[in-house]
Amino acid sequence: MGRYENSGLGVGTKGNPQQSLEQENFAQKNNDTSSAMPNYDKGTIDDDKFLKYSLDMTSEKGRDKAIAYEQGLGFNKTNYLVLKERIISKVNGGTAKLVKTHDTEFGPRYTFEIPVTGPNGNTKTVVVVYQIDNDSGIPRLITNYLKKKGAE
């Protein structure tokens, strides 16, 4: 199983079965959009998430993501602001598709899938994960990647 297919944020993988069931039903109870995330309209994205990670061909951890973004949508460090703005538009606008929630010791995480059309004209699904840190209450993007075809 590749690292993109199971980031450890999945629902129903381990732990309390009742909690897993509640998490699985979360999206249906909350309209399946980013408006279900507290303070969704205040979500933040640090540019380094793109420049030093997901679009950085020299990053050990981000290289595979950078290749996928470049080949799949035509995004790279020179045009990352377009990708960032498309993510912000959907998440902060309350229309991003909520697919998972997961509690961590640092705060709750919300996973969204967003259809994005890239500079090359292709439209693909971008997965973004926001975390609301226990001490801030403000959602921040912690990771992003292009969804693999056929991945659930």
N, CA, C and O atoms as a GROMACS GRO file, in nm:
protein
  608
    1MET      N    1   0.084  -0.117   0.000
    1MET     CA    2   0.000   0.000   0.000
    1MET      C    3   0.089   0.124   0.000
    1MET      O    4   0.179   0.133   0.083
    2GLY      N    5   0.067   0.219  -0.090
    2GLY     CA    6   0.148   0.339  -0.100
    2GLY      C    7   0.116   0.438   0.010
    2GLY      O    8   0.011   0.428   0.075
    3ARG      N    9   0.204   0.532   0.032
    3ARG     CA   10   0.184   0.625   0.142
    3ARG      C   11   0.068   0.720   0.118
    3ARG      O   12   0.014   0.776   0.212
    4TYR      N   13   0.028   0.738  -0.008
    4TYR     CA   14  -0.084   0.826  -0.036
    4TYR      C   15  -0.218   0.759  -0.012
    4TYR      O   16  -0.318   0.827   0.011
    5GLU      N   17  -0.222   0.626  -0.016
    5GLU     CA   18  -0.348   0.557  -0.003
    5GLU      C   19  -0.397   0.550   0.140
    5GLU      O   20  -0.518   0.548   0.164
    6ASN      N   21  -0.307   0.546   0.235
    6ASN     CA   22  -0.347   0.540   0.374
    6ASN      C   23  -0.254   0.626   0.456
    6ASN      O   24  -0.146   0.583   0.496
    7SER      N   25  -0.296   0.748   0.480
    7SER     CA   26  -0.211   0.842   0.552
    7SER      C   27  -0.223   0.828   0.702
    7SER      O   28  -0.165   0.905   0.778
    8GLY      N   29  -0.299   0.728   0.746
    8GLY     CA   30  -0.319   0.713   0.889
    8GLY      C   31  -0.434   0.795   0.941
    8GLY      O   32  -0.460   0.797   1.062
    9LEU      N   33  -0.504   0.863   0.852
    9LEU     CA   34  -0.617   0.946   0.892
    9LEU      C   35  -0.748   0.875   0.865
    9LEU      O   36  -0.855   0.934   0.882
   10GLY      N   37  -0.741   0.752   0.823
   10GLY     CA   38  -0.860   0.679   0.782
   10GLY      C   39  -0.955   0.654   0.896
   10GLY      O   40  -0.918   0.658   1.013
   11VAL      N   41  -1.077   0.629   0.860
   11VAL     CA   42  -1.182   0.603   0.956
   11VAL      C   43  -1.204   0.453   0.965
   11VAL      O   44  -1.203   0.384   0.863
   12GLY      N   45  -1.224   0.404   1.084
   12GLY     CA   46  -1.259   0.265   1.102
   12GLY      C   47  -1.141   0.169   1.093
   12GLY      O   48  -1.161   0.050   1.074
   13THR      N   49  -1.019   0.219   1.107
   13THR     CA   50  -0.904   0.132   1.094
   13THR      C   51  -0.866   0.064   1.223
   13THR      O   52  -0.833  -0.055   1.223
   14LYS      N   53  -0.870   0.136   1.334
   14LYS     CA   54  -0.833   0.080   1.464
   14LYS      C   55  -0.915   0.149   1.571
   14LYS      O   56  -0.973   0.255   1.548
   15GLY      N   57  -0.920   0.088   1.686
   15GLY     CA   58  -0.982   0.155   1.799
   15GLY      C   59  -1.126   0.115   1.821
   15GLY      O   60  -1.170   0.008   1.780
   16ASN      N   61  -1.197   0.203   1.886
   16ASN     CA   62  -1.334   0.180   1.927
   16ASN      C   63  -1.426   0.171   1.806
   16ASN      O   64  -1.434   0.266   1.728
   17PRO      N   65  -1.498   0.057   1.787
   17PRO     CA   66  -1.588   0.044   1.673
   17PRO      C   67  -1.698   0.148   1.672
   17PRO      O   68  -1.737   0.196   1.566
   18GLN      N   69  -1.750   0.184   1.789
   18GLN     CA   70  -1.856   0.285   1.795
   18GLN      C   71  -1.802   0.420   1.751
   18GLN      O   72  -1.870   0.493   1.678
   19GLN      N   73  -1.681   0.455   1.795
   19GLN     CA   74  -1.620   0.581   1.754
   19GLN      C   75  -1.599   0.582   1.603
   19GLN      O   76  -1.624   0.683   1.538
   20SER      N   77  -1.553   0.470   1.547
   20SER     CA   78  -1.532   0.462   1.404
   20SER      C   79  -1.661   0.483   1.328
   20SER      O   80  -1.664   0.555   1.228
   21LEU      N   81  -1.770   0.420   1.376
   21LEU     CA   82  -1.899   0.436   1.312
   21LEU      C   83  -1.943   0.581   1.317
   21LEU      O   84  -1.995   0.635   1.219
   22GLU      N   85  -1.923   0.645   1.432
   22GLU     CA   86  -1.959   0.787   1.445
   22GLU      C   87  -1.878   0.872   1.349
   22GLU      O   88  -1.933   0.963   1.288
   23GLN      N   89  -1.749   0.843   1.334
   23GLN     CA   90  -1.666   0.920   1.241
   23GLN      C   91  -1.710   0.897   1.098
   23GLN      O   92  -1.713   0.991   1.019
   24GLU      N   93  -1.744   0.773   1.062
   24GLU     CA   94  -1.787   0.744   0.926
   24GLU      C   95  -1.914   0.820   0.891
   24GLU      O   96  -1.932   0.863   0.777
   25ASN      N   97  -2.002   0.837   0.990
   25ASN     CA   98  -2.128   0.906   0.965
   25ASN      C   99  -2.117   1.057   0.977
   25ASN      O  100  -2.212   1.129   0.948
   26PHE      N  101  -2.002   1.105   1.021
   26PHE     CA  102  -1.984   1.248   1.044
   26PHE      C  103  -2.016   1.331   0.920
   26PHE      O  104  -2.091   1.428   0.929
   27ALA      N  105  -1.960   1.294   0.807
   27ALA     CA  106  -1.979   1.373   0.686
   27ALA      C  107  -2.126   1.381   0.646
   27ALA      O  108  -2.173   1.488   0.607
   28GLN      N  109  -2.200   1.270   0.657
   28GLN     CA  110  -2.340   1.272   0.620
   28GLN      C  111  -2.420   1.365   0.711
   28GLN      O  112  -2.512   1.433   0.666
   29LYS      N  113  -2.386   1.368   0.839
   29LYS     CA  114  -2.458   1.451   0.933
   29LYS      C  115  -2.424   1.599   0.916
   29LYS      O  116  -2.498   1.685   0.963
   30ASN      N  117  -2.315   1.628   0.850
   30ASN     CA  118  -2.267   1.765   0.841
   30ASN      C  119  -2.257   1.816   0.699
   30ASN      O  120  -2.168   1.896   0.668
   31ASN      N  121  -2.344   1.772   0.614
   31ASN     CA  122  -2.359   1.823   0.478
   31ASN      C  123  -2.241   1.798   0.386
   31ASN      O  124  -2.236   1.853   0.276
   32ASP      N  125  -2.147   1.717   0.426
   32ASP     CA  126  -2.035   1.678   0.340
   32ASP      C  127  -1.953   1.794   0.286
   32ASP      O  128  -1.894   1.782   0.179
   33THR      N  129  -1.946   1.906   0.356
   33THR     CA  130  -1.867   2.019   0.307
   33THR      C  131  -1.778   2.076   0.417
   33THR      O  132  -1.791   2.042   0.534
   34SER      N  133  -1.686   2.163   0.373
   34SER     CA  134  -1.595   2.224   0.469
   34SER      C  135  -1.666   2.315   0.568
   34SER      O  136  -1.608   2.352   0.670
   35SER      N  137  -1.791   2.351   0.540
   35SER     CA  138  -1.863   2.434   0.638
   35SER      C  139  -1.886   2.358   0.768
   35SER      O  140  -1.921   2.419   0.869
   36ALA      N  141  -1.866   2.225   0.767
   36ALA     CA  142  -1.877   2.145   0.890
   36ALA      C  143  -1.756   2.163   0.980
   36ALA      O  144  -1.761   2.128   1.098
   37MET      N  145  -1.647   2.216   0.928
   37MET     CA  146  -1.525   2.236   1.006
   37MET      C  147  -1.534   2.370   1.079
   37MET      O  148  -1.559   2.472   1.016
   38PRO      N  149  -1.515   2.370   1.210
   38PRO     CA  150  -1.520   2.497   1.282
   38PRO      C  151  -1.421   2.599   1.223
   38PRO      O  152  -1.309   2.564   1.186
   39ASN      N  153  -1.465   2.723   1.215
   39ASN     CA  154  -1.382   2.833   1.162
   39ASN      C  155  -1.329   2.807   1.021
   39ASN      O  156  -1.221   2.854   0.986
   40TYR      N  157  -1.404   2.731   0.941
   40TYR     CA  158  -1.361   2.698   0.805
   40TYR      C  159  -1.322   2.822   0.723
   40TYR      O  160  -1.231   2.817   0.641
   41ASP      N  161  -1.392   2.930   0.746
   41ASP     CA  162  -1.368   3.053   0.670
   41ASP      C  163  -1.240   3.125   0.712
   41ASP      O  164  -1.202   3.224   0.649
   42LYS      N  165  -1.175   3.076   0.817
   42LYS     CA  166  -1.050   3.137   0.864
   42LYS      C  167  -0.929   3.048   0.839
   42LYS      O  168  -0.819   3.078   0.885
   43GLY      N  169  -0.949   2.937   0.767
   43GLY     CA  170  -0.841   2.842   0.742
   43GLY      C  171  -0.718   2.909   0.680
   43GLY      O  172  -0.730   2.999   0.597
   44THR      N  173  -0.601   2.862   0.720
   44THR     CA  174  -0.475   2.921   0.672
   44THR      C  175  -0.391   2.817   0.600
   44THR      O  176  -0.400   2.696   0.625
   45ILE      N  177  -0.308   2.868   0.511
   45ILE     CA  178  -0.213   2.783   0.438
   45ILE      C  179  -0.078   2.853   0.435
   45ILE      O  180  -0.067   2.965   0.386
   46ASP      N  181   0.022   2.789   0.488
   46ASP     CA  182   0.159   2.840   0.484
   46ASP      C  183   0.216   2.808   0.345
   46ASP      O  184   0.208   2.694   0.299
   47ASP      N  185   0.273   2.907   0.277
   47ASP     CA  186   0.330   2.887   0.144
   47ASP      C  187   0.434   2.775   0.141
   47ASP      O  188   0.451   2.709   0.039
   48ASP      N  189   0.503   2.755   0.253
   48ASP     CA  190   0.606   2.651   0.257
   48ASP      C  191   0.548   2.511   0.237
   48ASP      O  192   0.622   2.420   0.199
   49LYS      N  193   0.419   2.492   0.261
   49LYS     CA  194   0.357   2.361   0.236
   49LYS      C  195   0.369   2.326   0.087
   49LYS      O  196   0.373   2.208   0.052
   50PHE      N  197   0.375   2.426   0.002
   50PHE     CA  198   0.394   2.404  -0.141
   50PHE      C  199   0.542   2.417  -0.179
   50PHE      O  200   0.597   2.330  -0.246
   51LEU      N  201   0.604   2.526  -0.136
   51LEU     CA  202   0.741   2.558  -0.179
   51LEU      C  203   0.848   2.466  -0.121
   51LEU      O  204   0.951   2.443  -0.186
   52LYS      N  205   0.826   2.414  -0.002
   52LYS     CA  206   0.927   2.329   0.060
   52LYS      C  207   0.880   2.186   0.081
   52LYS      O  208   0.946   2.106   0.148
   53TYR      N  209   0.762   2.152   0.023
   53TYR     CA  210   0.711   2.018   0.046
   53TYR      C  211   0.642   1.963  -0.079
   53TYR      O  212   0.705   1.893  -0.158
   54SER      N  213   0.514   1.992  -0.098
   54SER     CA  214   0.438   1.921  -0.201
   54SER      C  215   0.472   1.957  -0.345
   54SER      O  216   0.438   1.882  -0.436
   55LEU      N  217   0.538   2.069  -0.368
   55LEU     CA  218   0.580   2.104  -0.504
   55LEU      C  219   0.732   2.114  -0.516
   55LEU      O  220   0.784   2.167  -0.614
   56ASP      N  221   0.802   2.062  -0.417
   56ASP     CA  222   0.948   2.070  -0.413
   56ASP      C  223   1.011   1.940  -0.463
   56ASP      O  224   1.008   1.839  -0.394
   57MET      N  225   1.066   1.944  -0.583
   57MET     CA  226   1.128   1.825  -0.643
   57MET      C  227   1.252   1.780  -0.566
   57MET      O  228   1.297   1.666  -0.582
   58THR      N  229   1.308   1.866  -0.481
   58THR     CA  230   1.428   1.828  -0.405
   58THR      C  231   1.395   1.778  -0.264
   58THR      O  232   1.485   1.733  -0.193
   59SER      N  233   1.270   1.785  -0.225
   59SER     CA  234   1.229   1.740  -0.092
   59SER      C  235   1.218   1.588  -0.092
   59SER      O  236   1.150   1.528  -0.176
   60GLU      N  237   1.284   1.526   0.005
   60GLU     CA  238   1.279   1.380   0.016
   60GLU      C  239   1.135   1.331   0.035
   60GLU      O  240   1.094   1.233  -0.026
   61LYS      N  241   1.060   1.400   0.120
   61LYS     CA  242   0.922   1.359   0.147
   61LYS      C  243   0.823   1.411   0.044
   61LYS      O  244   0.719   1.349   0.022
   62GLY      N  245   0.853   1.523  -0.019
   62GLY     CA  246   0.758   1.584  -0.111
   62GLY      C  247   0.779   1.553  -0.258
   62GLY      O  248   0.692   1.584  -0.339
   63ARG      N  249   0.889   1.495  -0.293
   63ARG     CA  250   0.923   1.474  -0.434
   63ARG      C  251   0.814   1.399  -0.512
   63ARG      O  252   0.778   1.441  -0.622
   64ASP      N  253   0.763   1.290  -0.457
   64ASP     CA  254   0.659   1.214  -0.527
   64ASP      C  255   0.534   1.299  -0.550
   64ASP      O  256   0.470   1.289  -0.654
   65LYS      N  257   0.500   1.381  -0.452
   65LYS     CA  258   0.384   1.469  -0.466
   65LYS      C  259   0.410   1.573  -0.574
   65LYS      O  260   0.322   1.605  -0.654
   66ALA      N  261   0.532   1.627  -0.575
   66ALA     CA  262   0.568   1.728  -0.674
   66ALA      C  263   0.560   1.671  -0.815
   66ALA      O  264   0.510   1.737  -0.906
   67ILE      N  265   0.608   1.551  -0.833
   67ILE     CA  266   0.602   1.486  -0.964
   67ILE      C  267   0.456   1.466  -1.005
   67ILE      O  268   0.420   1.494  -1.120
   68ALA      N  269   0.373   1.418  -0.913
   68ALA     CA  270   0.231   1.396  -0.943
   68ALA      C  271   0.161   1.526  -0.980
   68ALA      O  272   0.085   1.530  -1.077
   69TYR      N  273   0.188   1.633  -0.905
   69TYR     CA  274   0.127   1.763  -0.937
   69TYR      C  275   0.174   1.813  -1.074
   69TYR      O  276   0.093   1.862  -1.153
   70GLU      N  277   0.302   1.801  -1.102
   70GLU     CA  278   0.357   1.850  -1.229
   70GLU      C  279   0.298   1.773  -1.347
   70GLU      O  280   0.251   1.833  -1.444
   71GLN      N  281   0.301   1.642  -1.339
   71GLN     CA  282   0.252   1.558  -1.448
   71GLN      C  283   0.100   1.560  -1.460
   71GLN      O  284   0.046   1.562  -1.571
   72GLY      N  285   0.031   1.560  -1.346
   72GLY     CA  286  -0.114   1.550  -1.348
   72GLY      C  287  -0.187   1.679  -1.379
   72GLY      O  288  -0.284   1.680  -1.454
   73LEU      N  289  -0.140   1.790  -1.321
   73LEU     CA  290  -0.210   1.917  -1.335
   73LEU      C  291  -0.126   2.031  -1.391
   73LEU      O  292  -0.179   2.134  -1.432
   74GLY      N  293   0.006   2.013  -1.393
   74GLY     CA  294   0.092   2.119  -1.442
   74GLY      C  295   0.131   2.221  -1.337
   74GLY      O  296   0.176   2.331  -1.370
   75PHE      N  297   0.114   2.185  -1.208
   75PHE     CA  298   0.154   2.276  -1.101
   75PHE      C  299   0.298   2.250  -1.059
   75PHE      O  300   0.344   2.136  -1.054
   76ASN      N  301   0.368   2.362  -1.028
   76ASN     CA  302   0.505   2.355  -0.976
   76ASN      C  303   0.526   2.481  -0.891
   76ASN      O  304   0.432   2.556  -0.866
   77LYS      N  305   0.647   2.502  -0.849
   77LYS     CA  306   0.675   2.617  -0.761
   77LYS      C  307   0.646   2.752  -0.827
   77LYS      O  308   0.617   2.850  -0.758
   78THR      N  309   0.654   2.758  -0.958
   78THR     CA  310   0.634   2.887  -1.026
   78THR      C  311   0.487   2.929  -1.031
   78THR      O  312   0.458   3.048  -1.047
   79ASN      N  313   0.395   2.835  -1.017
   79ASN     CA  314   0.253   2.869  -1.026
   79ASN      C  315   0.172   2.818  -0.906
   79ASN      O  316   0.050   2.798  -0.916
   80TYR      N  317   0.239   2.797  -0.794
   80TYR     CA  318   0.173   2.740  -0.676
   80TYR      C  319   0.060   2.827  -0.622
   80TYR      O  320  -0.034   2.776  -0.562
   81LEU      N  321   0.070   2.959  -0.644
   81LEU     CA  322  -0.034   3.047  -0.590
   81LEU      C  323  -0.171   3.017  -0.650
   81LEU      O  324  -0.274   3.037  -0.585
   82VAL      N  325  -0.174   2.970  -0.773
   82VAL     CA  326  -0.300   2.932  -0.836
   82VAL      C  327  -0.360   2.814  -0.761
   82VAL      O  328  -0.479   2.814  -0.729
   83LEU      N  329  -0.279   2.713  -0.733
   83LEU     CA  330  -0.325   2.596  -0.657
   83LEU      C  331  -0.371   2.638  -0.518
   83LEU      O  332  -0.477   2.596  -0.472
   84LYS      N  333  -0.292   2.720  -0.452
   84LYS     CA  334  -0.327   2.766  -0.317
   84LYS      C  335  -0.462   2.839  -0.319
   84LYS      O  336  -0.546   2.814  -0.233
   85GLU      N  337  -0.481   2.927  -0.413
   85GLU     CA  338  -0.606   3.003  -0.421
   85GLU      C  339  -0.726   2.914  -0.450
   85GLU      O  340  -0.835   2.940  -0.400
   86ARG      N  341  -0.707   2.810  -0.530
   86ARG     CA  342  -0.818   2.718  -0.560
   86ARG      C  343  -0.857   2.639  -0.436
   86ARG      O  344  -0.975   2.613  -0.413
   87ILE      N  345  -0.759   2.601  -0.356
   87ILE     CA  346  -0.787   2.530  -0.231
   87ILE      C  347  -0.859   2.624  -0.134
   87ILE      O  348  -0.961   2.587  -0.076
   88ILE      N  349  -0.805   2.744  -0.116
   88ILE     CA  350  -0.866   2.842  -0.025
   88ILE      C  351  -1.009   2.873  -0.067
   88ILE      O  352  -1.098   2.881   0.018
   89SER      N  353  -1.031   2.890  -0.196
   89SER     CA  354  -1.164   2.923  -0.246
   89SER      C  355  -1.267   2.818  -0.204
   89SER      O  356  -1.377   2.852  -0.162
   90LYS      N  357  -1.230   2.692  -0.214
   90LYS     CA  358  -1.323   2.585  -0.180
   90LYS      C  359  -1.336   2.563  -0.030
   90LYS      O  360  -1.448   2.555   0.023
   91VAL      N  361  -1.223   2.554   0.040
   91VAL     CA  362  -1.229   2.526   0.184
   91VAL      C  363  -1.286   2.646   0.260
   91VAL      O  364  -1.382   2.632   0.336
   92ASN      N  365  -1.229   2.764   0.241
   92ASN     CA  366  -1.275   2.882   0.313
   92ASN      C  367  -1.413   2.926   0.266
   92ASN      O  368  -1.484   2.995   0.339
   93GLY      N  369  -1.450   2.886   0.146
   93GLY     CA  370  -1.584   2.917   0.094
   93GLY      C  371  -1.690   2.820   0.144
   93GLY      O  372  -1.809   2.840   0.121
   94GLY      N  373  -1.646   2.714   0.212
   94GLY     CA  374  -1.741   2.620   0.271
   94GLY      C  375  -1.794   2.516   0.175
   94GLY      O  376  -1.893   2.449   0.205
   95THR      N  377  -1.730   2.500   0.056
   95THR     CA  378  -1.784   2.408  -0.044
   95THR      C  379  -1.696   2.286  -0.071
   95THR      O  380  -1.731   2.204  -0.156
   96ALA      N  381  -1.582   2.273  -0.003
   96ALA     CA  382  -1.495   2.157  -0.025
   96ALA      C  383  -1.565   2.032   0.027
   96ALA      O  384  -1.633   2.036   0.129
   97LYS      N  385  -1.547   1.921  -0.042
   97LYS     CA  386  -1.611   1.795  -0.004
   97LYS      C  387  -1.537   1.731   0.114
   97LYS      O  388  -1.421   1.691   0.102
   98LEU      N  389  -1.605   1.723   0.226
   98LEU     CA  390  -1.550   1.661   0.346
   98LEU      C  391  -1.559   1.510   0.331
   98LEU      O  392  -1.667   1.456   0.305
   99VAL      N  393  -1.445   1.440   0.347
   99VAL     CA  394  -1.446   1.295   0.332
   99VAL      C  395  -1.409   1.220   0.459
   99VAL      O  396  -1.444   1.103   0.474
  100LYS      N  397  -1.338   1.286   0.552
  100LYS     CA  398  -1.298   1.218   0.677
  100LYS      C  399  -1.276   1.320   0.787
  100LYS      O  400  -1.243   1.436   0.762
  101THR      N  401  -1.294   1.274   0.908
  101THR     CA  402  -1.250   1.349   1.026
  101THR      C  403  -1.172   1.251   1.113
  101THR      O  404  -1.193   1.130   1.109
  102HIS      N  405  -1.082   1.306   1.190
  102HIS     CA  406  -0.998   1.220   1.274
  102HIS      C  407  -0.944   1.305   1.388
  102HIS      O  408  -0.888   1.412   1.366
  103ASP      N  409  -0.961   1.257   1.510
  103ASP     CA  410  -0.907   1.327   1.626
  103ASP      C  411  -0.763   1.282   1.650
  103ASP      O  412  -0.731   1.164   1.640
  104THR      N  413  -0.677   1.378   1.681
  104THR     CA  414  -0.538   1.348   1.716
  104THR      C  415  -0.507   1.417   1.848
  104THR      O  416  -0.586   1.496   1.899
  105GLU      N  417  -0.392   1.386   1.904
  105GLU     CA  418  -0.353   1.450   2.030
  105GLU      C  419  -0.329   1.600   2.011
  105GLU      O  420  -0.330   1.675   2.109
  106PHE      N  421  -0.308   1.644   1.887
  106PHE     CA  422  -0.280   1.786   1.860
  106PHE      C  423  -0.407   1.863   1.826
  106PHE      O  424  -0.409   1.986   1.833
  107GLY      N  425  -0.513   1.792   1.789
  107GLY     CA  426  -0.638   1.855   1.752
  107GLY      C  427  -0.705   1.777   1.640
  107GLY      O  428  -0.644   1.688   1.582
  108PRO      N  429  -0.831   1.810   1.609
  108PRO     CA  430  -0.904   1.736   1.506
  108PRO      C  431  -0.851   1.767   1.364
  108PRO      O  432  -0.809   1.879   1.334
  109ARG      N  433  -0.856   1.664   1.280
  109ARG     CA  434  -0.815   1.679   1.140
  109ARG      C  435  -0.936   1.657   1.049
  109ARG      O  436  -1.022   1.573   1.076
  110TYR      N  437  -0.938   1.734   0.943
  110TYR     CA  438  -1.046   1.727   0.845
  110TYR      C  439  -0.983   1.706   0.708
  110TYR      O  440  -0.896   1.782   0.665
  111THR      N  441  -1.030   1.601   0.639
  111THR     CA  442  -0.977   1.569   0.507
  111THR      C  443  -1.083   1.603   0.403
  111THR      O  444  -1.199   1.564   0.414
  112PHE      N  445  -1.040   1.678   0.300
  112PHE     CA  446  -1.129   1.721   0.193
  112PHE      C  447  -1.076   1.675   0.059
  112PHE      O  448  -0.955   1.659   0.041
  113GLU      N  449  -1.167   1.654  -0.036
  113GLU     CA  450  -1.130   1.629  -0.174
  113GLU      C  451  -1.187   1.741  -0.258
  113GLU      O  452  -1.305   1.775  -0.250
  114ILE      N  453  -1.099   1.799  -0.341
  114ILE     CA  454  -1.136   1.916  -0.419
  114ILE      C  455  -1.101   1.892  -0.565
  114ILE      O  456  -0.986   1.861  -0.596
  115PRO      N  457  -1.198   1.905  -0.657
  115PRO     CA  458  -1.163   1.897  -0.799
  115PRO      C  459  -1.090   2.026  -0.838
  115PRO      O  460  -1.138   2.136  -0.814
  116VAL      N  461  -0.972   2.010  -0.899
  116VAL     CA  462  -0.892   2.126  -0.938
  116VAL      C  463  -0.852   2.110  -1.084
  116VAL      O  464  -0.806   2.004  -1.126
  117THR      N  465  -0.871   2.217  -1.159
  117THR     CA  466  -0.824   2.221  -1.297
  117THR      C  467  -0.690   2.291  -1.296
  117THR      O  468  -0.676   2.403  -1.246
  118GLY      N  469  -0.590   2.224  -1.352
  118GLY     CA  470  -0.455   2.278  -1.352
  118GLY      C  471  -0.424   2.360  -1.474
  118GLY      O  472  -0.505   2.370  -1.566
  119PRO      N  473  -0.305   2.419  -1.477
  119PRO     CA  474  -0.261   2.498  -1.591
  119PRO      C  475  -0.256   2.419  -1.722
  119PRO      O  476  -0.263   2.477  -1.830
  120ASN      N  477  -0.245   2.286  -1.711
  120ASN     CA  478  -0.240   2.204  -1.832
  120ASN      C  479  -0.379   2.166  -1.883
  120ASN      O  480  -0.391   2.096  -1.983
  121GLY      N  481  -0.484   2.212  -1.815
  121GLY     CA  482  -0.622   2.186  -1.857
  121GLY      C  483  -0.685   2.061  -1.798
  121GLY      O  484  -0.805   2.041  -1.812
  122ASN      N  485  -0.606   1.978  -1.732
  122ASN     CA  486  -0.660   1.857  -1.669
  122ASN      C  487  -0.729   1.893  -1.538
  122ASN      O  488  -0.689   1.985  -1.468
  123THR      N  489  -0.834   1.817  -1.507
  123THR     CA  490  -0.901   1.831  -1.378
  123THR      C  491  -0.883   1.701  -1.302
  123THR      O  492  -0.915   1.593  -1.351
  124LYS      N  493  -0.831   1.713  -1.180
  124LYS     CA  494  -0.807   1.598  -1.094
  124LYS      C  495  -0.846   1.633  -0.952
  124LYS      O  496  -0.871   1.749  -0.920
  125THR      N  497  -0.852   1.532  -0.867
  125THR     CA  498  -0.889   1.552  -0.727
  125THR      C  499  -0.764   1.578  -0.643
  125THR      O  500  -0.669   1.501  -0.644
  126VAL      N  501  -0.769   1.689  -0.570
  126VAL     CA  502  -0.664   1.724  -0.476
  126VAL      C  503  -0.717   1.695  -0.336
  126VAL      O  504  -0.827   1.737  -0.300
  127VAL      N  505  -0.638   1.624  -0.258
  127VAL     CA  506  -0.674   1.593  -0.120
  127VAL      C  507  -0.599   1.692  -0.031
  127VAL      O  508  -0.478   1.709  -0.043
  128VAL      N  509  -0.673   1.757   0.058
  128VAL     CA  510  -0.612   1.849   0.154
  128VAL      C  511  -0.657   1.810   0.294
  128VAL      O  512  -0.772   1.771   0.316
  129VAL      N  513  -0.564   1.821   0.388
  129VAL     CA  514  -0.594   1.789   0.527
  129VAL      C  515  -0.565   1.912   0.611
  129VAL      O  516  -0.455   1.968   0.607
  130TYR      N  517  -0.665   1.953   0.686
  130TYR     CA  518  -0.652   2.065   0.778
  130TYR      C  519  -0.656   2.011   0.920
  130TYR      O  520  -0.723   1.912   0.949
  131GLN      N  521  -0.583   2.077   1.007
  131GLN     CA  522  -0.585   2.045   1.149
  131GLN      C  523  -0.620   2.171   1.227
  131GLN      O  524  -0.571   2.280   1.196
  132ILE      N  525  -0.703   2.156   1.327
  132ILE     CA  526  -0.733   2.266   1.418
  132ILE      C  527  -0.654   2.239   1.545
  132ILE      O  528  -0.694   2.156   1.627
  133ASP      N  529  -0.544   2.309   1.560
  133ASP     CA  530  -0.458   2.287   1.676
  133ASP      C  531  -0.534   2.320   1.804
  133ASP      O  532  -0.611   2.416   1.810
  134ASN      N  533  -0.513   2.238   1.904
  134ASN     CA  534  -0.584   2.254   2.031
  134ASN      C  535  -0.570   2.394   2.090
  134ASN      O  536  -0.662   2.443   2.154
  135ASP      N  537  -0.456   2.458   2.069
  135ASP     CA  538  -0.432   2.589   2.130
  135ASP      C  539  -0.479   2.708   2.048
  135ASP      O  540  -0.480   2.821   2.098
  136SER      N  541  -0.517   2.687   1.920
  136SER     CA  542  -0.550   2.802   1.836
  136SER      C  543  -0.696   2.810   1.794
  136SER      O  544  -0.753   2.920   1.789
  137GLY      N  545  -0.758   2.698   1.764
  137GLY     CA  546  -0.895   2.698   1.715
  137GLY      C  547  -0.907   2.735   1.568
  137GLY      O  548  -1.018   2.739   1.514
  138ILE      N  549  -0.794   2.762   1.503
  138ILE     CA  550  -0.795   2.802   1.361
  138ILE      C  551  -0.743   2.686   1.275
  138ILE      O  552  -0.636   2.632   1.303
  139PRO      N  553  -0.818   2.647   1.172
  139PRO     CA  554  -0.772   2.540   1.084
  139PRO      C  555  -0.649   2.583   1.003
  139PRO      O  556  -0.641   2.695   0.954
  140ARG      N  557  -0.554   2.488   0.990
  140ARG     CA  558  -0.438   2.515   0.906
  140ARG      C  559  -0.412   2.391   0.822
  140ARG      O  560  -0.429   2.278   0.867
  141LEU      N  561  -0.370   2.414   0.700
  141LEU     CA  562  -0.339   2.304   0.610
  141LEU      C  563  -0.213   2.234   0.660
  141LEU      O  564  -0.111   2.298   0.684
  142ILE      N  565  -0.221   2.101   0.676
  142ILE     CA  566  -0.104   2.026   0.719
  142ILE      C  567  -0.046   1.939   0.608
  142ILE      O  568   0.072   1.904   0.612
  143THR      N  569  -0.127   1.903   0.509
  143THR     CA  570  -0.074   1.830   0.394
  143THR      C  571  -0.170   1.844   0.277
  143THR      O  572  -0.287   1.878   0.293
  144ASN      N  573  -0.117   1.817   0.158
  144ASN     CA  574  -0.195   1.820   0.035
  144ASN      C  575  -0.128   1.730  -0.067
  144ASN      O  576  -0.006   1.719  -0.071
  145TYR      N  577  -0.209   1.668  -0.149
  145TYR     CA  578  -0.154   1.582  -0.254
  145TYR      C  579  -0.260   1.552  -0.357
  145TYR      O  580  -0.380   1.569  -0.333
  146LEU      N  581  -0.213   1.507  -0.472
  146LEU     CA  582  -0.302   1.467  -0.580
  146LEU      C  583  -0.350   1.326  -0.550
  146LEU      O  584  -0.270   1.236  -0.525
  147LYS      N  585  -0.481   1.306  -0.553
  147LYS     CA  586  -0.536   1.174  -0.524
  147LYS      C  587  -0.498   1.077  -0.636
  147LYS      O  588  -0.511   1.108  -0.755
  148LYS      N  589  -0.452   0.960  -0.595
  148LYS     CA  590  -0.421   0.857  -0.694
  148LYS      C  591  -0.551   0.806  -0.755
  148LYS      O  592  -0.652   0.790  -0.687
  149LYS      N  593  -0.547   0.781  -0.882
  149LYS     CA  594  -0.663   0.728  -0.953
  149LYS      C  595  -0.705   0.594  -0.890
  149LYS      O  596  -0.622   0.504  -0.872
  150GLY      N  597  -0.831   0.583  -0.857
  150GLY     CA  598  -0.883   0.460  -0.798
  150GLY      C  599  -0.866   0.449  -0.649
  150GLY      O  600  -0.918   0.356  -0.589
  151ALA      N  601  -0.793   0.543  -0.586
  151ALA     CA  602  -0.772   0.537  -0.442
  151ALA      C  603  -0.899   0.581  -0.370
  151ALA      O  604  -0.972   0.668  -0.418
  152GLU      N  605  -0.924   0.521  -0.256
  152GLU     CA  606  -1.041   0.560  -0.177
  152GLU      C  607  -1.001   0.624  -0.048
  152GLU      O  608  -1.088   0.663   0.031
   0.00000   0.00000   0.00000
